């Protein structure tokens, strides 16, 4: 990895210690140690500038470079070169003679049996005494470890009264010469890693463009403990750029495929260190990387696979651990230092793939197990499971996997999932054991999030079919995989399963709902209509209020009914209560048990078939059917639990729907389509729009197809960009979003917001008044009250009293005639139209409790138009708009502030809170922009930016731009309260 030169950041403590150590007169020898890439050279350059500013003559000495290379073990040639390069600056009488004496002796290099000759010692003493005759001289030596005997030259400089600061690499091979230097030093200082926030500020500065947060998160995850090494983090960023992994998307630098692992540069010092240990060490490193860790029990068979001696392999592992390349956990398991190192090492180890290596280990462990036993069954089962179809399993091994899987379900569900998956490969697809094991696997996949394990059963189904009683489980597996991956299956037989009706939703196919198309179209089926208009949306079977839940497939019902049973304990129900569940009880038994132990009957119903109906209705966005099931199973409406479920269904947040319905046995995925979209929804509602937009871009750059979640994310992006005044980007997102009926209300909501942010309140109200009745008549009433509430707030802000009254009437009609739960919308609409602050306050309390901060921001701004004291409403609206970075809404806050004749909003009780411009300046500093670039970006003068910074330094106590950005990243600066 090429040496990265950068300004010193985050080294105030080290610089202070160096100033103290170098302050005394006379000769001093200070040694700076640290791992490769930690910034030793940058720190030494900073020391050079400080000493030069104090009037010292600086003589830099770079070792290990130049034509002499390894033929200069005592650094004499490097010293002669350095003095010659600065001969004119030194200008001391007798310098030429002293330098010639050293140059004449450098070929001998003092290599006599007794060590250095007196002539060499005398020549060095004479040279340094001449150099430092009139002024203090500082000898700065970089990479002292690069020569065999650095101590004699450096000690001679100190004897002559010079300041000597030398760096050496921590972990470099320490011969007698380097050991002598460290012993002889007046002080040895170890340079530790940078704080994460400082390291990431370096990344943002080096990126050269606005860096998406997903890149920062990926680097943090991939580098782990190496994130604080500036050479490593900057080298990895450069490697990503050179490999084409960094792409500019919507003005941000993003990862082209966020799911692809981030790897260290091929020439990273840790990889060079491993190569220096020999071929066995390199193969061991690759094997550990491919295996994702190594248990010592697997070392003998691994040595056999690598065709190496077991003792040599053990010694190689010890050397790799000592070199900091591998780490050993408390349980003895050996792993790579960080995921990025594993990614690079695995790519180098091309002789085998990870699956093949696991399979080879599994075969050898199985042979040992059959011969004499004594093999750890957990290690054996792990390698068998990860070895894939290449491992030959007999009936005994299958029984072992099933037994161990059943025992591990409660404590180690991840392992149990792998073991069931491996056993399923050997079970006949038409047998009863296959059906039972597939059902257990589905339940565990939902708990662990390992949806990729469903690919193999689906492929086998396409090749060999399955028993009739397993079809529902296979269909459910296909649905779950498609939901979380966003990629349609390749096999036609599996595509046909997804073209079947969605569970409980009448003739609507899952593929049409999720992918907006059929995957295996029937040539005899007439083509679907465009669905571009709201009138056509009424034909979306099951989408409107009149859709009734049909008969649920067994697999779907068992997933929701048995999810809690997998823990053998208590599972949280959607209503927040506890339902008693048992490991093997059926749905009816569990409901009965719940009634006997005092659990509400409704909770018991939601633990069985009720959960199934609820899940399918919510996933389809059929809020009316969802509410009917919720009420019939004993759930309260309104209630906080129902509000969360309804809100998740409205915005198609499938991960949150599943979490609320299935309970603690569903793991919200961190990756994949549902995981990314869940971050979009949560970031939007929490007013963390930077995170939300990063997740939107992640969805766009993923290999997944256009799904319902991606289209919904685009519509939320429309609103965020419009509120920030980025109208061109908002229009582009709106163009990309589908016009499918399922998202018709959300699309209209985004269009209304875009028109209002652009200043056309009248157009926004007209769109809502035209679309509202059409959507209601088409049966698309889910979320309609929220759309109408937004339009009504805009009408109040624009003094459109007639439009506000019409929108109130539409909300009341929706509530009374169609029994839509619109308590929050009704309260807010009546409070705004009738100018009733108490009614409006009650409504905003409900919005705040629901956690919808953008809606709260808009509502506070509207109430401020007529509230007797608008200041608290404006203060909250201002704080939320600042938190979102919503420039368009901040301008509306200023308009209402001027209109009401009150002081501009300030953070109550927080005099040091940051204004929005100040926060934006700090963000741009973190991205590496100069004052001039910040001025151009914010349309300010450069002098104004400098004035802002001066005030920020005075208020925060920070002394530099870097410290200011770092303090902001760690939350040490005061922020506007919410």
N, C-alpha and C positions, 0 to 999 in steps of 0.2 A: 504494500500500500504506500503510495507516494506520500512524502511528508507534506502535511498541510500547514501553511503558515497563516496565522490569523492574529488579530489583536487580542491582547490579554483581557479576558472577561471572567469575572467572578473569582479573582485571585487577590482580593484586597488583603486578606489575612496573611497570605504568603509574602506579599510585597512589604507589608508592615514588618514582618519578622526579618526579612532580608535587610530592610533599612536599619533595623536595630543591630543586626549582626555585623553590618559593614561600617557602622558609625565609628568605632574606635580607630585611632591612628595605628600605623604599623601593619605588618603583614598578617593577613588572615586567609584561611582556606575554608571555603564553604562548598559543600557538595549537595546538589539537588538530585534526588532520585525519584523515579516514578516509572510506571509502565510505558511502553511505546505508545505514542499518540496522545499522551496526557497533557502535552503542552509545555514540555521542558524548554524547547527552543524559543517559543514565544515569550515565556517568562524571562529567559536569559536576554532576549532582545530588549525587553522592557527594562531590565536591570541596566543594560548598556546605556539606554537613553537617560535613565535617572542619574547614573554616575557621570555621564557626559554633561548633564545639566548642572551638576555640582562641581564641575571643573576638572574632573579626573580624565587622564588619557586612557582610552579604552583600546585594548589590543585583543580582538576576537580570534579564536583559534578553533577551527572546525576540524575534527579528527575523523579518520575513516573515509575521507574523500580525497580526491586529487590523484596524481599519477603514481604516487608511492604505494597507495592502497595498504595491503597487509605487510609491505616491506619496510614499514616505518614503525617498529614496535615501541620505540621510545619517544615518538612524536617530534624528533629533532628536525626532520624535513619540513613538517607542517609549521613548526615554530619559525624556521628560517624564512619560509614563504610569507608568513603573516607579518614579520618585521619588515621584509623587503617591500611588501605592498603599502606599508605606512611609513616608509623611510623618510619621505619628505615631511610628514607631519611631526615625526619625533625630533629630527634635527638636533641631535646631541653630538658633541665632539667626541670622537673616539668610537662612535657607534659602528662605523664601517669596519674598523679593526676587530671589535668585539664580535660582530656578526660573522666576519670571515673566519674567526677562530672556531666558532660553532659549526660553520658550514664545512670546514676542512675535516672536522672530526666526525661528522654525521655518518660517513660511510662506514666507519668502524663500529659506530653505535655502542661502544663500550662493552662489546661482548667478550670479556675476558672471564676466566674462571672465577676471579674474585669479584666480578660485577663491574660496576662503573670504574673507569680509570680516574685518577685524580685530575688528569688533564681535562676530561669532559666536565667534571664537576666545577673546576675552576673556570672553564670557558662559559658555562651557563651562569655562574655567579657574576662573572664580569659583564655578560650581556644584560642581565636584569638590573644590575647596579647602574650601568650606563643609561639604560632606558628610563629608570626612575630617579635620575639624579636631581632633576629640578622640580618635577611635579609628581603627584601621586599617580600611579599606574594601576589599572585594573586589567588583569588577564582573565578573559571569559572563555572557558573551554567547553565546547559542546560535544557530547558523545564521548566522554573520557573512556568509556568501556570499549571503544572501537580499537584501542591500541593495547598491547600486552602489558606495558610498564608505564603508566601515566604519572606515577607518583614522583619520580626524580625531577622531571621538568617543573611540575607544579610546586614541589617543595622548594626548589631553587628560587622560584619567583617569590614565594612567601618569605624566604630568608632575606631576600633583597628588599623587603618592605612593601611588596606589591599586594594588592587585594586580588585574591584568586577565587573565582566562582566557577565551578565545574558541574556539568550534568552527567549522569550515567543512567542507563536503563535498568529499571528494577526487573529482576528475573533473568538478566543477561548472565551468561556463563562467567562466574567470578573466579578468575585465576589469582595467583599470588599478588600480581601487580595491582589489581583493582581492590583486593582486600587490604593491601598496604595503604592505598589512597584513602579508603574509608576509615581506617584506623588512625591515620595521620591527620585527618581533617579536624579543624576547630569546631565545626558543626556540620551535621548531616541532617538535611531537611527532606522529608518525604512529601511529594506532591500528590494529594489525593484526588479523587474524582470531583468534577464540577457538580454543583447542585443541578437537579434535573431541569429546573426552570431556566438556568443560565445556559445549559447545553442546548435546550430547545430554542432559546433566543439566537444562538449561533446558527442553528439549522435554518430558522426563518430568515436570518440575514443572508446566509449563503444561497438560499433558494433562488434569489433574484426575481421572484414573483410572489404573489400572495399564496401562501401555502395552505392547502386544505387541512382541516383538523384530522382527517382520517390518516394523512401521512404521518403526522405527529404521533397519533395513537399507534400506528403500525410500527414506527421506529421504537417507541417506548416498549412495546410488547416484544419485538424481535431482539432488541439489544439487551434488555434486562439490566444486569449490573454494569454493562459496558456503555450505557447511555451517557454516563458522566465523563467518558473519555472523548475529548473533542476530536482527536484524529480519527477515532472509530466512527463517530456519528457523522462527521463531515465526509469521510471516505465512503461510508455506506450511501449517503445521499448522492454523492457523485456517481457511484456505481449504478444506482437506480436510474439516474439521468442518462448515463452512457448506454445502458441496456434498453432504453426506450420505455421503462416502466413509469416514468413521470410524464404526464400529459396535461396540457392546459385545457380546462373545461370550465366554461362560464366564468372566465377570468381567474380561476384558481388552479394551482398546480396540484394535481391529484394522482393517485395510483391508478394505473390503467386497469388492473385486475386486483381489487382489494383482497380477494381470497388467496391470491398467490403469495407464498411466504417471502419475506424480505431476507436476503442473504448478505453475509459479509463480503467485502471485496476479496478476490482470489489471492491477493498478495498481503492480506492482513497479517500482522506480526504473530498472532496466535497460530495461524496456519503455517507460517514460515517456521515457527518454533516446532510444530509437530513434524514438519518435513525433515527438520534437522535431526530428529530422534530416530529416523530410519524408516524403512518400508513397513516393518511390523507395526510401528506406532501409527503410521498413516492409515493402514488397513483397519486397525482397531478403532481409530477415530471415525472412519467411514461406517464401520459396523455399528458403533454406538449411536451414530446419527440416524442410520436407517432403521435401527431397532427402537428408536425413541427411548433409549436407556438400556442398561445391561445389568441383570442380576448376576452375582458371582457364580451362582449355581450353573449358569449357562456358559461360563467361560471355557470349560474343557471341550464341549462340543463345538463352540465357536472357534477355538484354536484348530480343531480338526478341519472345519470348513475352510479356514484361512490357510490351511497347510502350514501351520506354525507350531512351535513347541509351546506347551501350556505354561512352562516356567517363563519363557521369553514373553509370552502374552501378558502374564501377570506383571512382569517387570516393566513392560511397555505401558500398561495402565498406570502403574505407580509414577512413571516418568511424566506421562501426560497430565496426571493430577498435580504433580509437583510443579509443572510448567504452567499451571493455571488454565490448561485447555479443557480438561474434564473436571468434574466435581463429584464427590462421593457424598450421598445423603446419609442421614442417621441410620437408615435401614441397610446401608451398604450398597444401594443401587447407584450405578454410575451413569452420569448424564453429561451432555455437552454444557459448556459454560453458559450458553444462551441459545435461543432458537435460531438466530441468524447464523451462528457458527454451525449449528447442525444442518441448516439448509445448504450451506456451501459445501460442507464435508460430505453430505449425502450425494450431492451432485457430482463430486469428484470420484466417488466410489462406484464406478460404472460397471464393475464386474457383475454386480447383482442388484436387483431391485429390493426394496424393503420387504415386500411380500415373499419373494423368493428366499431371502435370507431367513425370515421367520419360519418358512416351510422347511428349510434345511435343518434348522435347529430343532423344530418340532419332530421331524423324522428321527433324529438322533436321540432326543429325549424320550420319545415313545419306545424306541428300541431298548434303551436302558431301563425304562419302566417295566417293559415286558420281561426283560431278563431277570432283574433282581429287585425292582422297586427302588426305593430310596430317592426317587426324583420328587422334588417339591411339586405337588399337583397344581398349585396356583401358577407356578412358572410354566409348567407343561401346558396347562389349559390356555394361558395367555399366548404362547407361541403357536399352538394349534389354531386358535381363533384368528390370529393375525396372519397366519400362513395361507389363508384362502383355500381355493379348491385344489391347490397343489398337494395338500396334505391328505394322505390316504387314511381314512378313519374306519376302524372296525366297530362292531356293535358295543364292545366294552368301553371304548373311548367315547362313543356317543352317549352312553349311559352316564359315564363320568361327567361329561359336560352338562348334561341335564340335571344331574344331582347337585353338582357344584353351583350351577346357575340358580336352582331353587333355593339353595342355602344362602346365596349371596344377594338375593333380591333386596333385602332390607338394608344391609350395611354397605354393600358395594354394588349398587345398581349398574354402574358403568361396566364393571367386569361381567356381571350377569348378562347384560345385553350382548356383549361380545360372544360369550359362551353359548347362549341360545342361538345366536346367528350362525355360529360354526356348526352346532348340532343340526340345525335346520337343513344344511347342505346335504347331509347324509340320509335324512328321513325321506321316505317315499312320499311324493307330493299328494298322492291320493289316500294316504293312510291317516287314521285318526290322530296319531301322535303328532303328525305334521300340523294338523289344525290347532291342536292344543298349544304346541310350541309357538306357532305363529301368533296366536292370540297373546301369549305371555310376552313375546318379543315386541308386539305393538304397544302394549302397556308400558314396557320399559323404555322404548324409544321415546314415548311421550314424556316420560320422567327425566330422561337423560339428554334429550335433544340430538341423539345420534341417528338422524333421519337417513343419512347416506347408507346405513346398513339395510335399508329396505330395497335397495336397487337389486341385490342378488336374488331375493325371493321373487321379485317381479320378473326378472329375466328368466328364471327357472319356470315360472308360470307360463310365460310366452312360449317356452320350448316344450314343456311337458304337460301343461295344464295343471289342474288341481282337483281335489274332491269337491263335490257340489256344496258341501257344508263350509268350505273354505273360501268360496267366491267373494262373500261379503268382506272377509278379512283382507283378501287380496285387493279388492277395490278400495278399501280404506287405506291400505298401505300406499296405493298409487296416489290417492288424494293427499295424504300427508306429505309424501315426497314432493309432489308437484307444488303444494302450498309453500313448503319451506325452501325448495330449490329454485322455483320459478322456471324450470326447464321441463318441457313436455317429454314423456318417455319416448324412446326410439322404437319400441316394439309396437306393432299395430294392435296386437291383442290387448295390450295394456291401455293403449289409446282408446280402444273401444269401450273399455271399462269407464274411462273418464268421460266418454260421451253419453254414458247412461245418466238417468235423472239424478240430480243431487239429492242426498238423503232427506226425505220428507218434504221436498219442494216441488212435487208434481213433475211435469215434463221437462223442467229446466235442467240442462246438462251441466255438470260441474265444469267441463271444458269451456262452455259458453260463458259461464259466470266468471271464471278465473282468467282464462286466456282470451275471452271475447271471440272465440271461434271454436268450431268442432275440429278435433284432431284427426279423426278418421272418417271424413265425410261420406255419407251414403249417396251413391250416384243417383238413387231414385228419390232422394229427399229434395224438395224445392229449396232454392237458396233463401237464406234468412234475409229479412228486410233490414234496411240500414239502421233503423232505430235512431235516426238523427234528431227526430222531432219528439217533443214530449208527448204528443198525441199517440205516437206509435209505442210509447213506453208502457202503456197500459197492458199491452199483450204480453209483457214479460212475466211469464207464468210464475206465480208465487211471489212476485215482487211487491204487490200491493197488499192492502189491508185485508182483502178477501181471501188471501191464500190460506189454506188450512194445512197443518202438518199431516203428512201421510204416514204410512207404515214405515218404520225405520228398519234398515237392514240390520241383521244381527250383529255384525262387526262394529257398526257405528254405536249401537246401543251398549254393547259390551265395553267398548272403550270408555264411554262416559260413566257407565254403571260400575265398572270394576277398577277405575283408576285409583280410587282411595283404598281399595283392598290390597293393593300391591305393597303397602307399607305395613299392613297388619296392625295399624293403630288408628288414630283419629285423623280424619281429613277435614280441612276447612271447607264448608259449603259456601255457595255464592252469597248467602246472606250473612256470612261471618260466624255462623254457629258451628258446632262440632257434630259430625255424624259418626257413630260407631261403625266400624267396618271390620270384617274379618277376612282372613286370607282366602278361604275357599267358598264363602257364602255367595249365593246367587242374589240377583237384584231384589227379589221379593223378601228373602231372608234378611237382607241388610235393612230394607225399609222397616220390616217388623222389628228388628233389633233396635233400630233407631227409636221407634215408638216406645219400646219397653224401657229403654234407658233414659227416656225423658226428652229425646230429640223431637223437634217439631215435625209433624207429619209432612209439611211442605218441604222441609230439608231432606227428609227421606225420599220424597218423590224426586227431588232434584238430584239425588244420588243415583237414581235408576233411569227409568224411561224418560222422566221429566228432564233430566240433564240432556238426554239425547235430543229431544224436541227443542229445548232451549238453545243448544249449541247450533243446530242446523238453522234455526230461525234467525239467530243473531248473526251467524256468518253470512247469511244471504241478505242481511240488512232489513229483514222483515220485522221491524220493530213492533208492529201491531200484534203479529203472532207471538213474538217474543214476550210481550207484556201479558198476553193471555196465558201463556204457559207459566210465567212467573207468578201471576195471581192465583192460578189454579193450584200451584204447588205450595201456596202459603206465603209467598213473598209479598212484602209491603210495597205499595206504590202510593206516594213517592217514598223513597228511602235512599240513603247514600249508596247502598250496594246496587240498587236498581239504576240510579243515575249513572254510575260508572259503567255498568253494562250497556245501557242505552247509548251513552256517548261513544263507547268503543265500537258499537255496531254502526252508528251513524257515519263514522269516518273509516269504516272497514278495517279497524285495527284487530286483525284476526288473532294475534298473539295475546292481546289483552282479553279478548272475548274468551279464548280457551282458558286462560289463567283464572278468570272469574267463574267460569262454569265448572271446569274440572277441579280447580282448587290447587292445593299445594303439590299435587302429583303432576302438574304440568310445569315444565321448565321453559320460561320465556327464552327463546333462542337469542344468542348474542350475535350470530352471523346469519347469513342467508337473507332471503327476501323478507320474511316476516320479522326477523330481528332488526334489519335496517329500517323497515317501515315503522316498527314500534318506536325506534329512536326518533324518527321524524315526528310522530304524533306527540310523544312525550316532550320532545324539545320545543315543539310549537306551543303546546299548552303551558309549559313551564316558563315561557318567554326566553328560552335558551336557543335563540334562532341560529346562532353559529353552529351549534351541534346539529340542529334539525336540518339546516341546508347542507351540511357535510354528509348527512345520511341520505339526503335526496340525491346528491351527486354520486354517492356510493351505489345507490340503486341503478342510476343511469349507466354507470361504467361496469356493472356486473355483467356476466355472460347470460343472465336470465333474460327470457323474453318479456315483452310487454305484458304485465299482469294487472289485475285490478289494483293491487297495492302500489305499483309504479305509477299508474294513472292518478290515483288518489294523492300520492306524494307530490306529483306535479301540480295539482290544484292547490295544495297547501303552500307550495313554493310560489305560486302566483300571488297569494296573499302576503307572504313575507317580503317578497321583492317589491311589491307595490307599496307596502307600508314603509319600506326603506327608500322609496323614491326611485327605484330601479325599474322604471316602467317598461323599457325595452325588453329586459329579461323576463319580466312578468308576462308580457304579451307572448314571448316565445314559449314559455312554459304552458300557457293556456292553449296555444296552437297544438302542442304535443299531446295534450291530455285528450282521452277518448270522449266521445259524446254518448257513450253507452247509457242506457236508462238507469242502471244501478247507481251511477254517479251524477245523475242529472241535477239533483238538489245541490250537491257539493259544488258542481261546476257553476251553477247560477249564483251561489253564495260567493264564489271567488270572483265572478264577473262583477257583481254588485260592489264588492270591496275595491276592485281595480278602478272602476269608474269613480268612486268616491275619493280614492287616494289621488287621482289625477285632477281632482277639483270639480268634477261634474256630478254634484250631488243629485241634480234633477234626473240625469240619465240613470243613476244607480237606483233611485226610487221607482222610476218608470219600469226598469227591467224587472224589479221585484213584483210590482203590481200586475204586470202582464204575465209573468211566469208563475206566480203563486197559485192563482185559480186553476191554471192549466195542469200544474203538477198535482194539485189536490184532486182534480177530476180524473186524472190518469191513475190515481191510486198511489202516487209516490209521495206519501205524507211523512215518511221518516226524515226527520231533520228539518222539515219545512218551517216549523215554528222558530228555529234558530235563524234560518234565512230571513224570515219576515222580521224578526227582532233586530237583526243587523240593519235592514233597510229602514226600520222605524227610527233607530238611533241616528242614522244619516239624515233622515227627514227632519228630525228635531234640530240637529246641528245646522241644517240649511234653512231653518224657519219655514219649512214646507208643512204648515199645519193641516192642510187638506190631505196631503199624502200620508201624514202620520195617522190621521183619523181613519183613512181607508185601510191602512195596514193593521191598525188595532181591530177593526171590524173583521178582517180576514183571520187574525189570530183567534178571536173569540169564536168565529164560525168553525174553525179547525178544532177548537177545544170542545164546543158544545155539540156539534152535529156529528163529528167523527170520533169523539171521545179520545182525542190525542192528549197525552199528558203534557201540558204546556203551562204549568203553574208558574215557573220562573219567567217565561216569556210574557204571560198575562200580567203578572205583577209589574214587570218592567215597562211593558207597553202602557198600561194604565197610569203608572207613575209618571212616565214621560209625557204622555198626551194630556193628562189632567194636571200636570205640574205638581205632583204630590211627592215631596221629598221622602216622606216616611215609607210610602209604598215602594219608591225606587230604592231606598236603602235596604228594605227587606229583600228585594230582587237581587241587588248586588251582593248581599250576604250569601244568597243561594249560589250565585255564580262563583263567588270566592271559595265557597265550600266545595264546589264541583272542581275547582282547580283550573278553570279556563281563564288564564290571565289576560290573553288578548281581548276576549269578550269583556272582561272586567275593565280593561283600559278604555275601550270604546264607550262602555256604559258610564263610567265616571266622567268622561269628557262631556257626554250628553247631559247628565244630571247637573253638571257645573253651569249649564246655560241658565238655569232657573233657581237653583238652590239658594236659600237666604245667605248662606256663607259658602261661596264656591271654593274657598281656599283648600279645605281638605280633599275635595274631589279633584281639583286641579293638581294638587300635590301628588296624589296617588296615580293619576293619569300620567303625569310627567315622569314619575319614577319608573312606571312600567314601560312607557315609550322609550325612555333612556336605556332601560335594560334590554329591550328588543333591538335597539338601534334603529327605531322607526322614525326616520327623519320627517316623513310626511305627516305623521301624527303629532310629532313635536311642534310642527308649524301650526297645526290646529289648536294645540294647547296654548301656544302664544297668542293666537287670534282670540280665543275665548278669554284669556287673561286680560288682553287689552280691552275687549268689549265690556268685561265686568269691572274694569278699573281697579284691579287688585294687584298687589306686588307679584312679580314673577315667582313661580313655585321654587321653594328651597327645601332641602331635606331637614325636617324638624328634628332638632336635637343632634344634628350631625353637621357641624360647621365645616368639617373637612371632607364632606362628600364630594365626589368628582362630578363635574359637569360633563355633558355628553361630548362636547368638543375635546375636553381634556382626556376623556376615556378613549376617544378615537385616535388622538395623537399618540397615546401610549400604545394602543394596539398596532399602529403603523410603525412605531419604533421597534416593537417586537418582531415585525415582519422585515426589519432591516432597512427601512427607508431613511434617507437623509432628511434634514430639515427642508431643503428645497423641494424634494419629492413629496414630502408631506404637505407643504404649502400648495403645490399644484393639485394634489389629490383632493384637498379640502377647500380649494379655491380661496385661500388666504394668502397674505403676504408672508414672505420668509421671516420678516421682523416680528409679525404677530405670533408665528409659531415659536420663535425664540422667547417672546414675552410669556407665552403660556408655560414654556418649560421653566423659565426663571421662577414663576409663581409656584409651579409644581415642586421644584427643588426646595423652595422655602417652606412649603406646607408639609411635605412628606418627610423631609430630612434626607432624601436620596441625594447622592453627590454626582451621579452620572446618568446618562440616558439608559445605559445597560442596567444599572441598579434599579432605575424606575420601572423598566419593563419587567425585570425579574420579580420585583415586589408586587407588581400587578398580577403576574401569573400565579403567584403563591397566595394571593388574597390578602396580602399585608396592607394594601392600600384601601382606604375607606371607599365603599361604593354606595351609590344611591340606594336607600332601603326600599324594600318592596312591601 
